[in-house]
Amino acid sequence: MMIKENGTVERIDSVREGLQIVSVRMPNGDLAQAVHYTDAGFLLVVGDGVGLNVTAINLALNSGGFHIVVHKHGVDEEPLGQSSDGHIMKLKYTPMQRSVMAVEEPVSAYHSVFNKDVHLDGMPVLLGELHSMLPVVMCWLQDRELRRGSGGPLKVAYIMTDGGALPLRWSQHVAHLEALGWIEGAITYGQAYGGSIEAVNKFSALLAAKHVMKADLCVVTMGPGIVGTGTRYGYSGLEIGELVNAVHVLRGTPIVIPRLSFADLRERHRGISHHTLTALELAAVCPAHVPLPSLAEEQQAYLRKQVHRLQGHTLAYMPTISLEEMTEALTRYPVEITSMGRGLQQDPAYFQAICSAAEYAGQIHSRQP
């Protein structure tokens, strides 16, 4: 079911590459925020009438508090967005389908790469369930390189799956990381779109990170907006297990960032979330590396009982990362990083797990020839 309403743009709140955030006067007189993706080929101005998809807000879902602009009234008179030379469709067979230049297709400059027997050659690939893990990883990697005084920063590629948001430009974190120059670029695959490289599936996206972006290391997460149902299998983060398999068969090094919390009141997410455990137990038929943080004694004991279930995977307990060290690393990022509304001070274990995994990936890369 899609619920639609009309509104009038009353204020332009912010603009960044690929989207506008606007305030819209609704029929009931309320003022609501909406997101408009500017790849439609036009910018909104104050006074424009717009059609809105209000489904998520009406259902009180945690979708960031925004309606979505579907169209502008009288848009037929506006120029359309630029066409692509590519022939691969995203959002297929929907009213919003669009063509992209996929890195694998014959008209791509990189088509020949995918006709060869190429692999990841041991490249570390960090696999995270939540989008908020991405900026934490990058903060720690940047801080690590500064502390080590290495010859130059790691070249890191980001791959966004289609498990969450589909438009890459919805991610504020990607916009910040691109502006900082901390990532080489973003790759979107499946129905996700908007990356500097588009790929058909997870396998070719991973190969593009290695052989097109020439990355030293890769981070893979879904876009914002994980889906969960409170059941064992009904959540989008189960894709982590599938990604472990893909990285393994492509001869990379799959490193799973455990979703870890002692601040989440839900029992199924206490310690290592059942999301991580289920993905590794059920969906990952290939072995993964699972770095684990050093925690306070009681929390560490709880953690050890949980990970006893993860037979066949390589568990690595990392040295203690202090709150002060994490605070220092995160200060270089322009906005506060939160997950489920909690920041570093409210949920340090969540951040410790991510930083430990990032440190582990950095160490693996350092040992490679």
N, C-alpha and C positions, 0 to 999 in steps of 0.2 A: 504494500500500500504506500502510495506517495501522497502526502498532504501538501497542497499548494495554497499560497496566498499572494496577494499583490501588496506592494508598498511603494513608498516614495523616498528616494535618497535625500536625506536631510543634512548629512555631514560626511566628508571624506576623512576617515580616522587615520589611515596609514596606507602607504604604497610601498611595495618592494617588488623585486623582479618576479613577474608572473602572477601577481594578485594585488587586489585592493581590499581593504577592510572598510566598510561603510556603515553608517548608522541609518536605519530605515524606519520611517514612520509607518506603523502598521494600521490596518483598518480600525482596530479598537482604540487607537490613539497612543498605544505604547511605542516606545523607541527601542528598537532591537538592532543588534549588530549582525552583519551578513558578510560573507566572503564572496568576492567576484574574481574568477580566474580570467586574466586578461589575454590568454591565448585565444579567446573568442574574437579578438581583433579590434576591440574598442575599449575605451576607458569610461567609467561612469562619472557623471558630474552631478552636483546638487540640483535637485528638481527632476531627475530622471525617474520615470515609473519603471518598476521592475517586478518580474514574477519570481517568487521565492519557493524553494523547497523547504518546508518548515517541519518535516517529519520528525527528525531527531529531537528537536527542542520540544515538540508537542508530546513526545513519548518520554520526556524527561531523561533522555540519555546523556551520558557524560561525553558530549561530542565537541567540547570546547566552547559551548555557548553561542554558536553562530548558525544562522540560517545560510542557505546556499542560493546565490543568484542563478536562476535558470536562464532567464532572458531579459532583455531590455525592451520595453514597449517601443515599437517602431524600429526595431533593430534591422528590419529588412532594408532600411535605407542606409545602413552603415556598411563600410567595407568589411569583408570577411578577413579572418586571419590568413597569414601566408600559407600556401600549400607546401607540402613536403615532397621531396623527390623520392621518398621511400614508398614501399608498397605493403608494409606490414601494418595491420590495423590494431589499435588498442581500443578498449571499451567496445569490443566487437558487437555488432547487431543491436546496439542501443542508439537512441537519438543523438548521443554525444560521441559516437565513434569518430576516430581521427586516424590519419595515416602518419606513420613515423618512419624514419630511416633506421632500420635495425642494423646492427653492426655486422650481422651474418649475411645479409642478403646480397645478391649478385651486384647491385649497383653501389654497394658500400666499398670504400677504399680498403677495407680490412677483410673482404670476403675470402681472400686467399688464405688468411690465417686459420680460418675454420675448416679449410679443406686439408689441413695437415694434421698429423698425429701429435697434437700439442697437449701439454699437461701443466700443472701448477708448480712442478719442480720443488715441492716441499714448502711452498709459500704458506706462512701462518695466516689462518683465516679465523677471525674472531666472530663467533655467532651469538647474537644477543636476541632475547625475546622482545624486549621493550625498546621503543625508539629513544627513550631518555638515556639509555646506556651509551649511545653513540657519543654525545659530547663529553661524558665522563671519561670514556676510553681515550678520546683525543686530548683532553686536558692532561691525563697522566702520561701519555706518550710524549707530548710536547715537554712536559716537566722532566721526564726521564732523559730525553736527549740533551736538555740544558744542563742537567746534573752531570751527565757523562762527558759533556764537552766533545761530542762526536763531530765528525767532519761535516755533517749536514743533517737536516731533518729527514725522518723516514718519509718515503712516498707512500701515502695511504689512499686507497680507493674505498669509496663507500658504495655498497650495493643495497638498494631498497627493494624489498620484496613486495608482493601485492597482498600481504596478509592484513594490512591496515589501510591507511589512507592511500589512494591511488595517485593523486597528483603530487609530484615531488615538491611543488612550490608551496604546499600546505605546511611544510616543515620549516619552522623558524630556526631550528638547530642547523639544518643544512645551509640555510642562508647565512647564518653567522660563521659557520666553518669555512664556507667558500670565501666570505669576505676576509677572514683571517688568513686564508691561504693554507689552512691546515690539512685539507684534503685535495687530492689531485683532481677529483671530480666525482660525480655521482652516476651510478648505473641503475637504470630501472628495467625490470623484466616482468614477464607475464602481462597482467593488465595494468600494472603501475606504469606511469609515464612521466616524462618531463626531465629525465636525466640528460647529462651531456652525452651519454651513450645509452641507446636503447637496445635491449636484447630480448630474444624470444623466450628464453627459459633460464633457470638457475645455472645450468652447466655452461652455457655460452657467456652468461654474465660473469661468472668466475674466471673464465678464460680471458675475457676482455679486460678484466682488472689486471691480470698478469701480463698479457701480451699486447694489449693496446695502450692501456694507461701506464704499463711498465712499473706497477706498484711493487713495493717491498712487502707490503702487508695489506690485508683487506678486512674491512668490518662489514658485517651483514646484519641488518635488522629490518623488520617491517616498518612501514611508515607509522605515524601516530594513530592510535585507535585500535588497540588489541581487542579482540572479541573473546568473551568468556561466558560460559553458561552455568558454571558450578558443577559440571559433570566431568568425568575423567577424561573423555576424549573430545568434548565439544568446546575447543578453544583454538584460536588461530596460531598460538605459539607452538603447537605440535609440529609445525614446519621445521623447527630446529633439528629434529631427528632426521628429517629428509635432507636437510642441508649438510648434516654430518656425513651422510652417505655420499652426497654429491662431491664434497670436498675430498673425501677419502678416495673415491674411485678415480678422481682427477689427480691423485698423487700430491695433494696438498696436506696441510696439517690442521685438522679441525679442532678449534679451541672453543669450548662452550663457556659462555659467561653465565654462571649460575644466578638465577633470580633468588636472592637471599634477603630475608628481613626478619627482624624480631620486633618490629613496630607494627606490622600488619596484624590486626585483630582477628583476621580470619584464620582458623586453624590450618586450612589446607595450604596456606601461604606462609606458615610459620617455619623458620629455618629456611631450608631450600624448598621453594615452592613445588607443589606437586606438578606444576607445569613443566619445570625442568626435569624432575624425576621421571615423569611419564614419557616425555620426549626421548629421554636417553634409554629408558627401559623398553619402550614399545616401538618407537619409530626408528630409532637409530640401530640398524643392524650391523653397522661398521663401528669400530672403536673411535672414541674421541678423547681429547685431553680435557680434563676438568680441573682447572686451578681453584683452590679453596683458600680463603683468608684465614689468618690466625686471629681468633676471637677470645673473649673472656672465657674463663674455665667452664662455666655452666653452659654457655652458648656453644662452645667447642664440643663438649660432650654430646649435646643434642645433635649437632651437625654430623659427628662421626657415626651415630646410630643411623641417621638417614642415608648417608652415602654408602653404607655397607651393602645397600641394595644394588649399587651400580657396578655389577660384575662386568668385566670385559673392557672397562674404560680405564684410562690412566688418570688417577687422582694425584694431584700435586698440592701439598700444603705449602703455601708461600710464607715468607717472613712477614712479621707484623708491619702493617702500614698504619701509622698513627693518624689521629684526627688532625693534628697540626700539618702533617705532610699532605693530606688530602686537601685541607683548606688552602694551603699554598698553591697546589696545582690548580684548584678551581678558581683562584682569584684572577687568572689570566683570561677567563671566559667572561664575555660582556653581560651576561644575565645569570640569575640564579637558576640552577638546575634542580628540578624536583621530579619525583615519581610518585604517582598516586597522591599528590599534594604534599609530599614530605621531602624536605631537603636534607642536607648532610647532617645537621644537628639532630634532626628528628629520627633519622634512620641510617646511622653510620654503617651498619652491616651491609646494607644494600650497596653503598659506595665502595666499601672495602672489597667486596666480591668483584666488582667491576675493575677496580684499580689492580687487584691481584691478577686478574686475567690479562689485563693490558700489559702488566710487567712480565708475565710469563711469555706472552707473544713477543715482546721486545727482546727477551733473552734468547728465545729460539732464533729470531732473525739474526741476532748478534753472533750466534754460533755457526751460522751458515756461511759457506765460502763466498 
